[in-house]
Amino acid sequence: MKIDAPAAVVWDVFSDVERWPEWTASVTRLVALDGPGLAVGKRFEIKQPRMPKLVWEVTAVTPGEAWTWVQRSPGGLTVARHEVIPESDGRTRVRQELDQRGPVGALVGLVMRGMTKRYLELEAAGLKARSEKRAVNGPSA
């Protein structure tokens, strides 16, 4: 997805994960269990509609560019990578990848494919709207 905002603005919005419930309907509650901010080892409890609360742990962060977090459950591992890529025209491309691993993870991924796709679309649309508004109106937007 392309966003009409500089990569620094998009990163600031996207990486401030505790504020996701403000701009995406795919997340109803998000709590930092180990203090605010993305850093390797920090855990976040996320509640999404029609899903149980899940705990995600950050496994990699490249500030301003990308982060990965994982959600572990018996028989499954979900890996989510989030990338913010500056374009030469001043816009930003965002890429989100979700990988369901393990015997249970692969099955859950298949069963929930439609809902997962919809949630990723909601996150992308919300991120685009919030970032573009902030690019025009400043950080308080």
Secondary structure, DSSP 8 states (H G I E B T S, - for coil): -EESS-HHHHHHHHH-GGGHHHH-TT-SEEEESS-SS--TT-EEEEE-TTS--EEEEEEEEETTTEEEEEEEETTEEEEEEEEEEE-TTS-EEEEEEEEEESHHHHHHHHHTHHHHHHHHHHHHHHHHHHHHHHHHH-TT-
